[in-house]
């Protein structure tokens, strides 16, 4: 799948902020013809990130998730920085479970600076990312490989994960409800995520801000089962309250005080500690 054009990326960003985009508004914003905008919207709808409505398009939500390639194009920089912050919370020479998700894959990329990790995962993409490290032991669960995103799901994966007790779990979710419910789209994937949480001493949830606005039909569990949340900014008030009541450490992305690409980010603990 080709990458989005700069204009399409900006259209998608507007849709993420406002929930919808209108053809007439975009024509004025970009100084192009309505036909050009309609083509952009049609392309974005084909990628399952927008749905057409009369006069424009709305952000796609519902009972099915965006396809994997479309998810990779959403909140790219935020996911990369969330992955960097989450990786800093994990020491070398420990054991980790990692589930399916484009954000958890970003954590895996930043774990390449670590040493001596044992990583158990049901994510084929994580295997490919980490397998370049000769001092890492990579263990992939058995089960059915989902062609859409390289996730391994099903009862065999659940049973396999149940054999382990690890130091850290890195998980993502498709949506986080205001009541603290962690949600996903595929009940088979949910069973694996539940097993990962149950078999880790500490669980780190990584989620960009869009996850607080989306809805999904299948419940993984509740935020209270998580030890640490890494997200891009202060989460919504109901989520902050749940975190405070359950002693969940919330780490947000640091402000960009420097334009130096080589500067390193340090996680900011919203409970008052810089990690």
C-alpha positions as CSV (number, residue, x, y, z in Angstrom):
1,X,0.0,0.0,0.0
2,X,1.3,3.4,-1.0
3,X,1.9,6.0,1.7
4,X,-0.5,8.9,2.0
5,X,0.2,12.2,0.3
6,X,0.9,15.2,2.6
7,X,-2.5,16.6,1.8
8,X,-4.2,13.2,2.7
9,X,-2.3,13.1,5.9
10,X,-3.4,16.5,6.9
11,X,-7.0,15.7,5.9
12,X,-6.8,12.6,8.2
13,X,-5.4,14.7,11.0
14,X,-8.3,17.1,10.7
15,X,-10.7,14.2,10.8
16,X,-9.0,12.9,14.0
17,X,-9.4,16.2,15.7
18,X,-12.9,17.1,14.5
19,X,-14.5,13.7,13.8
20,X,-15.4,14.7,10.3
21,X,-14.2,16.7,7.2
22,X,-16.3,18.5,4.6
23,X,-15.5,18.9,1.0
24,X,-16.2,22.6,0.8
25,X,-14.0,23.4,3.8
26,X,-11.1,21.3,2.4
27,X,-11.4,23.0,-1.0
28,X,-10.9,26.4,0.7
29,X,-8.1,25.1,2.9
30,X,-6.0,23.5,0.2
31,X,-7.0,25.7,-2.7
32,X,-7.8,22.8,-5.0
33,X,-10.9,21.6,-6.9
34,X,-13.8,19.7,-5.3
35,X,-12.9,16.7,-7.6
36,X,-9.4,16.6,-6.1
37,X,-10.7,16.5,-2.5
38,X,-13.3,13.9,-3.4
39,X,-10.6,11.7,-4.8
40,X,-8.5,12.2,-1.6
41,X,-11.6,11.2,0.5
42,X,-12.3,8.2,-1.7
43,X,-8.7,7.0,-1.3
44,X,-8.9,7.4,2.5
45,X,-12.2,5.5,2.5
46,X,-10.6,2.7,0.6
47,X,-8.0,2.4,3.3
48,X,-10.8,2.1,5.9
49,X,-9.8,5.2,7.9
50,X,-12.7,7.4,6.8
51,X,-16.3,6.8,5.8
52,X,-18.1,8.9,3.2
53,X,-21.1,11.0,4.3
54,X,-23.1,13.6,2.3
55,X,-20.7,16.5,1.6
56,X,-17.7,14.9,3.2
57,X,-16.4,12.1,5.4
58,X,-16.2,11.0,9.0
59,X,-13.6,9.1,11.0
60,X,-14.2,5.4,10.6
61,X,-15.4,3.6,13.8
62,X,-17.6,0.7,14.4
63,X,-17.5,-3.1,15.0
64,X,-14.5,-3.6,12.7
65,X,-11.0,-2.2,13.1
66,X,-9.0,-0.3,10.6
67,X,-6.8,-2.7,8.5
68,X,-3.2,-3.0,9.7
69,X,-1.7,-0.8,7.0
70,X,-4.2,1.9,7.8
71,X,-3.4,1.7,11.5
72,X,0.3,2.1,10.8
73,X,-0.5,5.5,9.2
74,X,-2.4,6.8,12.2
75,X,-0.6,8.9,14.8
76,X,2.8,7.8,13.5
77,X,5.0,10.2,15.5
78,X,3.0,9.8,18.7
79,X,3.2,6.0,18.6
80,X,7.0,6.2,17.9
81,X,7.5,8.5,20.9
82,X,5.2,6.4,23.1
83,X,7.2,3.4,22.2
84,X,10.4,5.2,23.2
85,X,9.0,6.2,26.6
86,X,7.6,2.8,27.3
87,X,10.9,1.1,26.4
88,X,12.7,3.3,29.0
89,X,10.5,1.8,31.7
90,X,11.9,-1.7,31.0
91,X,15.3,-2.8,32.2
92,X,17.7,-5.1,30.3
93,X,18.0,-8.8,31.3
94,X,14.3,-9.3,32.0
95,X,11.3,-11.2,30.5
96,X,8.6,-9.6,28.5
97,X,5.3,-10.5,26.9
98,X,4.2,-8.3,23.9
99,X,0.8,-8.4,22.2
100,X,-0.5,-7.4,18.8
101,X,-0.5,-3.7,17.8
102,X,1.2,-1.0,15.9
103,X,2.1,0.8,19.1
104,X,3.5,-2.3,20.8
105,X,5.6,-2.8,17.7
106,X,7.1,0.7,18.3
107,X,8.0,-0.4,21.8
108,X,9.8,-3.4,20.3
109,X,11.8,-1.1,18.0
110,X,13.1,0.9,21.0
111,X,13.9,-2.3,22.9
112,X,16.7,-2.9,20.4
113,X,19.0,-0.8,22.6
114,X,18.5,-3.3,25.5
115,X,20.5,-6.4,26.3
116,X,19.7,-9.9,27.3
117,X,15.9,-9.8,26.9
118,X,13.6,-12.9,26.7
119,X,10.5,-11.8,24.7
120,X,7.4,-13.9,24.3
121,X,4.9,-12.6,21.7
122,X,2.0,-13.5,19.5
123,X,3.0,-10.7,17.1
124,X,5.0,-11.9,14.0
125,X,6.0,-8.3,13.3
126,X,7.6,-8.1,16.8
127,X,9.5,-11.3,16.1
128,X,10.9,-9.8,12.9
129,X,11.9,-6.5,14.6
130,X,13.7,-8.1,17.5
131,X,15.2,-11.2,15.9
132,X,18.2,-9.1,14.7
133,X,19.5,-9.1,18.3
134,X,21.7,-12.2,18.9
135,X,21.5,-11.8,22.7
136,X,17.7,-11.8,22.7
137,X,15.7,-15.0,23.2
138,X,12.5,-14.6,21.1
139,X,9.7,-17.0,21.7
140,X,6.6,-16.9,19.4
141,X,3.3,-18.5,20.5
142,X,1.6,-21.2,18.6
143,X,-1.8,-20.7,17.1
144,X,-3.5,-19.3,14.0
145,X,-1.6,-16.5,12.2
146,X,-4.0,-13.8,11.2
147,X,-2.9,-12.7,7.7
148,X,-4.2,-9.1,8.1
149,X,-1.6,-8.1,10.7
150,X,0.7,-11.1,11.6
151,X,-1.1,-11.7,14.9
152,X,-1.2,-15.2,16.3
153,X,-4.6,-15.8,17.9
154,X,-6.8,-18.7,19.2
155,X,-6.9,-21.1,22.1
156,X,-3.4,-22.5,21.3
157,X,-1.9,-19.1,21.8
158,X,-3.8,-18.6,25.1
159,X,-2.6,-22.0,26.4
160,X,1.0,-21.3,25.3
161,X,1.2,-18.0,27.1
162,X,-0.2,-19.6,30.2
163,X,3.1,-21.5,30.6
164,X,5.0,-18.3,31.5
165,X,5.3,-15.8,34.3
166,X,7.2,-12.7,33.1
167,X,8.5,-9.5,34.5
168,X,6.6,-7.1,32.2
169,X,3.7,-7.2,29.7
170,X,3.5,-4.6,26.9
171,X,-0.1,-4.4,25.6
172,X,-2.2,-2.2,23.4
173,X,-6.0,-1.9,23.1
174,X,-8.2,-0.7,20.2
175,X,-10.2,1.6,22.5
176,X,-10.4,2.7,26.2
177,X,-13.9,3.5,27.5
178,X,-14.5,6.3,29.9
179,X,-15.5,3.7,32.5
180,X,-12.0,2.2,32.2
181,X,-12.9,-0.8,30.1
182,X,-10.1,-1.9,27.7
183,X,-11.7,-2.9,24.4
184,X,-10.9,-4.6,21.2
185,X,-12.5,-5.9,18.0
186,X,-11.6,-9.6,17.8
187,X,-12.6,-11.9,20.7
188,X,-9.8,-14.3,19.8
189,X,-7.2,-11.5,20.2
190,X,-8.9,-10.5,23.5
191,X,-8.4,-13.9,25.0
192,X,-4.7,-13.7,24.2
193,X,-4.4,-10.2,25.7
194,X,-6.2,-11.4,28.9
195,X,-3.7,-14.3,29.2
196,X,-0.8,-11.8,28.8
197,X,-2.0,-9.6,31.6
198,X,-2.6,-12.5,33.9
199,X,0.9,-13.9,33.4
200,X,2.9,-10.7,34.0
201,X,4.1,-9.2,37.2
202,X,3.7,-5.7,35.8
203,X,1.6,-4.6,32.8
204,X,2.3,-1.5,30.7
205,X,-0.5,-0.2,28.5
206,X,0.6,1.9,25.5
207,X,-2.1,4.0,23.9
208,X,-2.3,7.1,21.7
209,X,-5.0,9.7,22.4
210,X,-7.3,8.4,19.7
211,X,-7.9,5.3,21.8
212,X,-9.8,7.4,24.4
213,X,-12.3,8.5,21.6
214,X,-12.8,5.2,19.8
215,X,-15.3,2.4,20.6
216,X,-14.9,-1.4,20.2
217,X,-17.3,-4.2,21.1
218,X,-15.2,-6.8,23.0
219,X,-13.9,-6.3,26.5
220,X,-10.3,-7.2,27.4
221,X,-10.6,-6.1,31.0
222,X,-10.4,-3.0,33.2
223,X,-7.8,-0.3,33.5
224,X,-7.4,-1.2,37.1
225,X,-5.6,-4.4,36.1
226,X,-2.8,-2.2,34.5
227,X,0.3,-1.0,36.4
228,X,1.5,1.7,34.0
229,X,-0.1,3.7,31.2
230,X,2.0,5.4,28.6
231,X,0.1,7.9,26.4
232,X,0.9,11.2,24.6
233,X,-0.7,13.7,27.0
234,X,-2.9,13.9,30.1
235,X,-5.8,11.4,29.6
236,X,-9.4,12.4,30.0
237,X,-10.6,13.2,33.5
238,X,-12.5,9.9,34.1
239,X,-9.4,7.9,33.1
240,X,-7.1,10.1,35.4
241,X,-9.5,9.4,38.3
242,X,-9.4,5.6,37.7
243,X,-5.6,5.7,37.5
244,X,-5.3,7.7,40.8
245,X,-7.8,5.4,42.6
246,X,-5.9,2.3,41.5
247,X,-2.3,3.5,41.9
248,X,-1.6,3.3,38.1
249,X,1.4,5.3,37.1
250,X,0.7,7.5,34.0
251,X,3.6,8.5,31.8
252,X,3.1,11.1,29.1
253,X,5.3,12.4,26.3
254,X,7.7,15.2,27.3
255,X,7.3,18.6,25.7
256,X,9.5,19.2,22.8
257,X,11.9,21.8,24.1
258,X,14.5,21.1,21.4
259,X,14.4,20.6,17.7
260,X,17.6,18.4,17.9
261,X,16.7,15.0,16.4
262,X,19.3,13.4,18.5
263,X,17.8,14.6,21.8
264,X,16.4,11.8,24.0
265,X,13.0,11.8,25.6
266,X,12.5,11.0,29.2
267,X,9.1,9.7,30.4
268,X,7.1,12.0,32.6
269,X,5.2,10.4,35.4
270,X,2.0,12.3,36.0
271,X,2.1,11.2,39.7
272,X,5.0,13.5,40.1
273,X,8.0,11.3,39.3
274,X,10.2,11.6,36.2
275,X,11.1,8.1,35.0
